[in-house]
Every structure is written in C-alpha cells, then in structure tokens.
C-alpha cells in the first residue's frame, strides 16, 4: 500500500473513530521543566466512550529550551482500554524542529515514516501500546510491558510502588498520590528511569507529576496544571 493510500485509509478510520466517541472531553495541560528552567508545554485532549479512547495533543518547547533547540510535535492515538490498560489501535506523530518536518504513522501492521527532505520508509509496526497512551492514561501502576514510540519498542519494567503526599506550587496539584517508579530498557542496553505520581483523589486518575531521569543530564519534569482538566 502506498504512503498516500495508507494516509487516506488512516484518515477515514480516524475520522470514524473520533465521530463515534462521546463529545465529552478532558483537556489537560502539563508544564515542562528541565533543571530550573521552564522548557515548554504539553496540551492534550482525551475523549472516551465506554472502553474506547482518543488522545490527541501538541508538544511545544519554550523559554530557555528554545536557546538550545526548537521543537514542536503533534500526536494522536486511538485504542481501547483492556482491563484498565490502554491498547493502541493507531498512533500518529508529526515532528517539526523548524528546519525539517517528519511524519510517522503506526497503523495496522506497518509504520510509515516520511520526512520533508527524504523519501517515505515503511517498517513493521512495533509491538505494544504507544508511550503517550501508556504514560498518561493508565490509571494504576503497571506491570512489565512493551511500549513504543511508533518506530522502536522497548520494555517498561516496574521498580516500586509507594504512597506519597505530593507538595507542589499552588498552580499544580498537591495531595495524596500513588508513585509508580519504572525503568525503560532499550534494545541497545541503555536505561532511562521515570517516576509517575497518580492522584488518589477523584476520577479519572491522571498523572499529576512525571519525572524522567537520563544519565548525565538534568531531570525532565512535567506537572499537571490545576484546573486544566475539565469537561
């Protein structure tokens, strides 16, 4: 199947999936921080209807991060919750660093990658669910599983689960949480670690803080804005 045919097929399927979902939506905004600097935002919208979901959003760098690099990304994922676990049906990513745009589509058994200055490439779709769905939509700490970024797959391995009272600035959530600690194991043997704090008050349960640890680099932190989630 050609690149354009796959895109048209995905577009029709995505339009059908979105139209079938409830009109109620949760709008979420996360502020990003690297070291002491504001680094950007992630804004996303979640729609659910029974077991089906659609997650879409935009990632934008800003502030001090723009002195090093500028990056903007749009993403969308659709799938179903299976025993509380988000199981991806299709995943889309559009990346733009100011010089080049890259389009990625994982749909069916294929991943199509197309850059503005290159030809299209088709790869076998990676196993597992997409990372954005797993990180932001799983309402509980997870067991060991496979996640992907549309192109590469890697293992998410739980390390510990603890109950914590989280205290943050007034614009962000403070209160009782469940903290889930993971490590991500890549095929080349490298390890990344992440901690996710899930609010223990209210439903649905979204991450209120996410901390990514990469060796030899400052931690990256995402905080959910209070009042950003609304119907």
Order of alpha helices (4+ residues) and beta strands (2+ residues): alpha-beta-beta-beta-beta-beta-beta-beta-beta-beta-alpha-beta-beta-beta-beta-beta-beta
